[in-house]
Amino acid sequence: MADRGDIENMVGNAIEPRENGAEEEDEVEEINEEEFKSLNDQLDKLNAVLDTLESKNDNIHAELKELLESNREARKQFKESQESQANKGQEEAKS
């Protein structure tokens, strides 16, 4: 954390005029514009990658839901088949 002396120096430097201030300001603006453009391009690329990941995640989620439903249906059919065979076995035993 900056102490009081550092803060006063920063304020003093910000207030005091500098030599060639206009040229330095133009350079800073150019650098800031270049940095801003670069950062904006990086954010656009990151956004595209995140969109792709989100789409893939949505697809995986949908496939997993289908698989889960399919497994539930198969388990239900298997259970019904087992119960049917058990009932047939009990009926044959009674006969």
SVG drawing of the C-alpha trace seen along z (x, -y; Angstrom):
<svg xmlns="http://www.w3.org/2000/svg" viewBox="-52 -23 63 101">
<polyline fill="none" stroke="black" stroke-width="0.4" points="0.0,0.0 1.3,-3.5 2.2,-5.7 1.4,-9.4 4.7,-10.5 4.1,-8.3 0.6,-9.6 1.8,-13.2 4.5,-12.5 1.9,-10.9 -0.4,-13.9 2.5,-16.3 3.6,-14.6 0.1,-14.6 -0.4,-18.3 3.0,-19.6 3.3,-20.4 6.0,-18.5 8.2,-19.5 6.9,-18.3 3.6,-17.4 1.7,-17.5 4.0,-15.0 4.1,-12.7 0.3,-12.9 0.0,-11.9 2.4,-9.0 0.4,-7.9 -2.8,-8.1 -1.3,-6.1 0.0,-3.5 -3.3,-3.4 -5.2,-3.0 -2.8,-0.3 -3.1,1.5 -6.8,1.0 -7.1,2.5 -4.9,5.4 -6.8,6.0 -10.1,5.8 -8.9,8.3 -7.8,10.7 -11.2,10.3 -12.9,11.1 -10.9,14.2 -11.5,15.3 -15.2,14.6 -15.3,16.8 -13.5,19.6 -15.9,19.4 -18.8,19.5 -17.4,22.6 -16.9,24.2 -20.4,23.3 -21.8,24.8 -19.9,28.0 -20.9,28.1 -24.6,27.7 -24.2,30.6 -22.6,32.9 -25.3,32.0 -28.0,32.9 -26.3,36.2 -25.9,37.1 -29.6,36.4 -30.5,38.7 -28.2,41.4 -29.6,41.1 -33.2,41.4 -32.2,44.4 -30.6,46.1 -33.7,45.5 -35.9,47.0 -33.6,50.0 -33.5,50.5 -37.3,50.3 -37.6,52.9 -35.1,55.2 -37.0,54.9 -40.3,55.6 -38.7,58.6 -37.3,60.0 -40.7,59.5 -42.5,61.2 -40.1,64.2 -40.5,64.4 -44.3,64.4 -44.2,67.2 -41.9,69.2 -44.3,68.9 -47.3,69.8 -45.4,72.9 -44.5,73.9 -48.2,73.8 -49.3,76.0"/>
</svg>
